[in-house]
Amino acid sequence: QAALLFEKLYPPEGESKRDCPLTGSFGPCTARSVTLFQEKNGISPATGVVGELTMRKLNEKYSK
């Protein structure tokens, strides 16, 4: 969620931080934001699930 917040993808459009608090839990708001992250980074299909390609991209951008 923190990486998605940094990317300005969390909370997803139409939702507020009150609707989608940063909890560390993977719920519907996080899934929608992951889909947006995947679309932004050319990961296809954009499923909203953090698979190998999505994790690789997150690590590339944020694990230093």
C-alpha contacts under 8 A as a table, 3 or more apart, distances in Angstrom:
res1	aa1	res2	aa2	distance
1	Q	4	L	5.00
1	Q	5	L	6.01
1	Q	10	Y	6.85
1	Q	22	L	6.48
1	Q	24	G	6.67
1	Q	30	T	6.63
2	A	5	L	4.97
2	A	6	F	6.16
2	A	22	L	7.67
3	A	6	F	4.98
3	A	7	E	6.19
3	A	58	L	7.63
3	A	62	Y	7.28
4	L	7	E	4.94
4	L	8	K	6.28
4	L	9	L	5.18
4	L	10	Y	5.23
4	L	33	S	6.69
4	L	34	V	7.34
4	L	37	F	7.25
5	L	8	K	4.95
5	L	9	L	5.68
5	L	10	Y	4.51
5	L	11	P	6.95
6	F	9	L	7.53
6	F	10	Y	7.93
7	E	10	Y	7.56
7	E	37	F	7.89
8	K	11	P	7.81
9	L	12	P	5.56
9	L	13	E	7.62
9	L	33	S	5.53
9	L	36	L	6.72
9	L	37	F	6.96
10	Y	13	E	7.87
10	Y	29	C	7.71
10	Y	30	T	7.33
10	Y	33	S	5.76
11	P	15	E	5.87
11	P	16	S	6.05
11	P	17	K	6.04
11	P	20	C	5.94
11	P	21	P	7.98
11	P	29	C	6.57
11	P	30	T	7.62
11	P	33	S	6.84
12	P	15	E	5.73
12	P	16	S	7.88
12	P	29	C	6.51
12	P	30	T	7.99
12	P	32	R	6.46
12	P	33	S	5.41
15	E	18	R	8.00
15	E	19	D	5.93
15	E	20	C	6.79
16	S	19	D	5.07
16	S	20	C	6.10
17	K	20	C	4.83
17	K	21	P	5.00
17	K	22	L	7.55
18	R	21	P	5.53
20	C	29	C	5.99
22	L	25	S	7.95
26	F	29	C	7.85
26	F	30	T	5.64
26	F	31	A	6.93
27	G	30	T	5.41
27	G	31	A	6.24
28	P	31	A	5.04
28	P	32	R	6.20
29	C	32	R	5.25
29	C	33	S	6.24
30	T	33	S	5.00
30	T	34	V	6.02
30	T	48	G	7.97
31	A	34	V	5.03
31	A	35	T	6.27
31	A	48	G	4.60
31	A	49	V	6.52
32	R	35	T	5.12
32	R	36	L	6.47
32	R	48	G	5.96
33	S	36	L	5.02
33	S	37	F	6.21
33	S	48	G	7.31
34	V	37	F	4.89
34	V	38	Q	6.10
34	V	47	T	7.97
34	V	48	G	4.84
34	V	49	V	6.89
34	V	50	V	7.19
35	T	38	Q	5.08
35	T	39	E	6.22
35	T	46	A	5.19
35	T	47	T	5.81
35	T	48	G	4.15
35	T	49	V	7.53
36	L	39	E	5.10
36	L	40	K	6.07
36	L	46	A	7.69
36	L	48	G	7.88
37	F	40	K	5.07
37	F	41	N	6.14
38	Q	41	N	5.17
38	Q	42	G	6.01
38	Q	43	I	4.74
38	Q	44	S	7.04
38	Q	45	P	7.98
38	Q	46	A	5.31
38	Q	47	T	7.90
38	Q	48	G	7.56
38	Q	54	T	6.73
39	E	42	G	5.24
39	E	43	I	5.97
39	E	44	S	7.29
39	E	46	A	5.97
40	K	43	I	7.79
41	N	57	K	7.97
43	I	46	A	6.05
43	I	53	L	7.01
43	I	54	T	7.01
44	S	47	T	7.82
46	A	49	V	7.94
50	V	53	L	7.80
50	V	54	T	5.41
50	V	55	M	6.07
51	G	54	T	5.43
51	G	55	M	6.04
52	E	55	M	5.19
52	E	56	R	6.02
53	L	56	R	5.06
53	L	57	K	6.24
54	T	57	K	5.15
54	T	58	L	6.17
55	M	58	L	5.04
55	M	59	N	6.02
56	R	59	N	5.13
56	R	60	E	6.02
57	K	60	E	4.95
57	K	61	K	6.24
58	L	61	K	5.24
58	L	62	Y	5.83
58	L	63	S	7.54
59	N	62	Y	5.18
59	N	63	S	4.83
60	E	63	S	6.35
